[in-house]
Amino acid sequence: MSLRHALLALLTAGPLTGYDAAKQFGGSVGHVWHAPDSQIYPELRRMQRDGLVAGEEVRWGPRSTKTQYSVTDEGIEAFRAWMNTPLGHAPVRDAHHMQAAYFEWADPDAAREILRRHIDYHTEQVDLLTKVRDGITAQTDPAIVRRLHRYPGSERARIVAYKAHTYDGMISRAQSEIDWAHKGLELIDRLERDGVDAAPPKGTAI
């Protein structure tokens, strides 16, 4: 996946200025594809150059204009082609699990703090994603309201179901990280109770 696919997905719900695209990104596709504003604006211009979106100057305030972007037929075709193409899986780069694999080098209290922060982060994610998922199913989330307004009523159940399914997966993934971190805290406690050394002697190679 690339940023342009995320932007095409966003624009299939209707035209947006670069400002509005950046503003709405984080509340919809940004949950599955992070991108800062500094990447969104130039990518929209590149997409216009490549014919995937069309730009139109629209009034912005009493004295200025902004470019509003709409998906072109070529952009829809490119997005549909991507949607029908199985994606490969990127090589794993998981710093948190990498760190946990070598906790024997850490002070037990430091390892506990690392795991507690992991729990706190993913607990926040579960709360956020659950709120969005529930808004999608209730058809009250701003992003889903905007999208459903653009498509016929016969399409709404399918649109809502796929979005909710995606958020269910992200919620489950975040919850699994919470469960894993709790097991890590239990492991540290058990090793200390059993008198297992917390860390190898300095200079020892593994």
Rosetta blueprint (number, residue, H / E / L):
1 M L
2 S L
3 L H
4 R H
5 H H
6 A H
7 L H
8 L H
9 A H
10 L H
11 L H
12 T L
13 A L
14 G L
15 P L
16 L E
17 T E
18 G H
19 Y H
20 D H
21 A H
22 A H
23 K H
24 Q H
25 F H
26 G L
27 G L
28 S L
29 V H
30 G H
31 H H
32 V L
33 W L
34 H L
35 A L
36 P L
37 D H
38 S H
39 Q H
40 I H
41 Y H
42 P H
43 E H
44 L H
45 R H
46 R H
47 M H
48 Q H
49 R H
50 D L
51 G L
52 L L
53 V E
54 A E
55 G E
56 E E
57 E E
58 V E
59 R E
60 W E
61 G L
62 P L
63 R L
64 S E
65 T E
66 K E
67 T E
68 Q E
69 Y E
70 S E
71 V E
72 T L
73 D H
74 E H
75 G H
76 I H
77 E H
78 A H
79 F H
80 R H
81 A H
82 W H
83 M H
84 N L
85 T L
86 P L
87 L L
88 G L
89 H L
90 A L
91 P L
92 V L
93 R L
94 D L
95 A H
96 H H
97 H H
98 M H
99 Q H
100 A H
101 A H
102 Y L
103 F H
104 E H
105 W H
106 A L
107 D L
108 P H
109 D H
110 A H
111 A H
112 R H
113 E H
114 I H
115 L H
116 R H
117 R H
118 H H
119 I H
120 D H
121 Y H
122 H H
123 T H
124 E H
125 Q H
126 V H
127 D H
128 L H
129 L H
130 T H
131 K H
132 V H
133 R H
134 D H
135 G H
136 I H
137 T H
138 A L
139 Q L
140 T L
141 D L
142 P H
143 A H
144 I H
145 V H
146 R H
147 R H
148 L H
149 H H
150 R H
151 Y L
152 P L
153 G H
154 S H
155 E H
156 R H
157 A H
158 R H
159 I H
160 V H
161 A H
162 Y H
163 K H
164 A H
165 H H
166 T H
167 Y H
168 D H
169 G H
170 M H
171 I H
172 S H
173 R H
174 A H
175 Q H
176 S H
177 E H
178 I H
179 D H
180 W H
181 A H
182 H H
183 K H
184 G H
185 L H
186 E H
187 L H
188 I H
189 D H
190 R H
191 L H
192 E H
193 R H
194 D L
195 G L
196 V L
197 D L
198 A L
199 A L
200 P L
201 P L
202 K L
203 G L
204 T L
205 A L
206 I L
